[in-house]
Amino acid sequence: MKKQVIAITAIAAVLLLVIGVGIFLSVCKGEIYVNDGLHQNSRVYMKDICYEEGTLYYTVVNDTFRKVSSNDVPYMERKENGVWKLHHLWQADSDRGEPDFGAFSQKQMNFKIAEGLTAADIMGEYRLIFGNVSIDGINQQTGEGEPYYSFSDDATYIVGYFTITEDMLD
């Protein structure tokens, strides 16, 4: 009888452990949702985006149990007449860091804004996008055309929104 109680207790403990790990992994993988036409994960995002003295600072948060890898630089889009348009501001030689984000980690990143831009070139509402964004058909000089976003069940984007105002440029 004593052996049966021990066996039942051991089986119950293993089942509880398996259920607990399953719940943990399920919760920590995040929920997929669509915002502004982009699939995003509720547990992988950008925060603390700010522009100071010619440099854009941001933090990428990965609160999932998996490593997240992305394209090597974030795409930048500016909202023009209610539509997001490709708009690059960074200097070509900026060190933007490695786009690999470890499980349960935060990574502070930054890049310098290109010199010689006017206030009109810089001010506006923006979003940064890490992910699988194809820019085929985009004129790199004018930003004309529309990016093509390809989605699958596991293809999500890391997106951060920010605004650069005239006060920030002084």
C-alpha positions in Angstrom: 0.0 0.0 0.0 2.8 2.4 0.9 4.5 1.8 -2.5 1.2 2.6 -4.3 0.9 5.9 -2.4 4.5 6.8 -3.2 4.0 5.9 -6.9 0.7 7.9 -7.1 2.4 10.8 -5.4 5.4 10.7 -7.8 3.1 10.5 -10.8 1.0 13.4 -9.5 4.1 15.5 -8.9 5.4 14.8 -12.5 2.0 15.7 -14.0 1.8 18.9 -12.0 5.3 19.8 -13.1 4.5 19.1 -16.8 1.3 21.1 -16.5 3.1 24.0 -14.7 5.8 24.1 -17.4 3.2 24.0 -20.1 1.3 26.9 -18.6 4.6 28.9 -18.1 5.6 28.4 -21.7 2.2 29.2 -23.0 2.0 32.5 -21.1 5.6 33.5 -21.9 5.3 33.0 -25.6 3.0 36.1 -25.8 -0.1 36.9 -27.7 0.0 37.7 -31.4 -2.0 40.7 -32.5 -2.2 43.1 -35.5 -1.6 46.8 -35.1 -1.2 49.2 -38.0 -1.1 46.2 -40.4 1.8 44.5 -38.6 1.7 41.3 -36.7 3.3 41.9 -33.3 3.9 39.8 -30.1 2.7 41.3 -26.9 5.9 40.2 -25.1 8.4 41.6 -27.7 8.4 45.3 -28.1 10.3 48.6 -28.0 10.2 51.1 -25.1 11.9 54.3 -23.9 12.3 55.7 -27.4 13.7 59.2 -27.3 15.5 61.6 -29.5 18.3 63.7 -27.8 21.0 65.8 -29.4 21.1 64.1 -32.8 20.8 60.5 -31.5 17.7 58.2 -31.2 17.8 55.9 -28.2 15.5 52.9 -27.7 15.2 49.7 -25.8 14.1 46.4 -27.3 12.4 44.1 -24.7 12.1 40.3 -25.2 9.9 38.9 -22.4 9.6 35.5 -24.1 11.5 32.3 -23.4 13.0 32.3 -26.9 15.9 34.2 -28.5 14.5 36.6 -31.1 16.6 37.5 -34.2 15.8 40.2 -36.8 17.1 42.2 -39.7 20.3 44.0 -38.8 18.8 47.5 -38.8 15.3 48.7 -38.0 13.3 50.1 -40.8 12.0 53.6 -40.1 8.7 55.0 -41.3 7.2 58.4 -40.9 3.5 59.0 -41.0 2.6 61.3 -43.9 -1.0 62.2 -44.5 -2.1 59.3 -42.3 0.1 56.7 -44.2 3.3 55.2 -43.0 6.1 55.9 -45.6 9.7 54.6 -45.5 11.9 57.4 -44.1 15.6 56.9 -43.1 17.3 59.3 -40.8 20.3 57.5 -39.5 23.9 58.0 -40.5 25.2 55.1 -42.7 28.1 54.6 -40.3 26.0 54.3 -37.1 26.7 51.3 -34.9 23.1 50.1 -34.3 24.2 46.9 -32.5 23.4 43.2 -33.0 19.7 42.5 -33.7 19.6 39.3 -31.5 17.6 39.6 -28.4 18.0 36.9 -25.8 15.2 35.3 -23.8 13.9 37.5 -21.0 16.2 40.3 -21.9 16.3 44.0 -22.7 18.8 45.6 -25.0 19.5 49.3 -25.2 20.3 50.5 -28.7 20.8 53.8 -30.5 21.8 55.4 -33.8 22.9 58.9 -34.8 20.7 61.0 -37.1 22.3 62.0 -40.3 23.8 65.5 -40.4 22.6 68.2 -42.7 18.9 67.4 -42.4 16.4 70.3 -42.0 13.9 70.5 -39.1 11.2 69.5 -41.7 13.2 66.4 -42.6 13.4 65.3 -39.0 10.1 66.4 -37.2 7.2 64.0 -37.4 5.5 60.9 -36.1 7.6 57.7 -36.6 7.7 54.0 -36.1 10.8 51.7 -36.0 10.3 48.2 -37.2 12.5 45.1 -36.7 11.4 42.2 -38.8 11.1 40.6 -42.2 10.2 43.7 -44.2 10.7 43.6 -48.0 11.5 46.9 -49.5 11.2 45.8 -53.1 9.7 48.6 -55.2 10.8 51.4 -52.8 12.8 54.2 -54.3 15.6 54.6 -51.7 16.1 58.3 -52.5 12.4 59.4 -52.3 10.9 56.7 -50.2 8.1 56.4 -52.8 6.2 53.2 -53.0 4.9 50.8 -50.4 6.8 48.2 -48.4 5.4 44.7 -48.7 4.9 42.9 -45.4 4.8 39.2 -45.6 3.2 37.4 -42.7 3.0 33.8 -41.5 1.8 32.5 -38.2 5.2 33.0 -36.6 6.4 36.1 -38.4 6.0 39.1 -36.1 7.6 42.5 -36.0 9.1 44.5 -33.1 7.6 47.9 -33.4 8.2 51.2 -31.5 6.4 54.5 -32.0 7.8 58.0 -31.3 7.5 61.6 -32.3 10.2 64.2 -32.9 8.9 67.7 -32.2 10.5 71.1 -33.0 11.2 71.6 -29.2 13.4 68.5 -29.3 15.6 69.9 -32.1 16.7 73.0 -30.2 
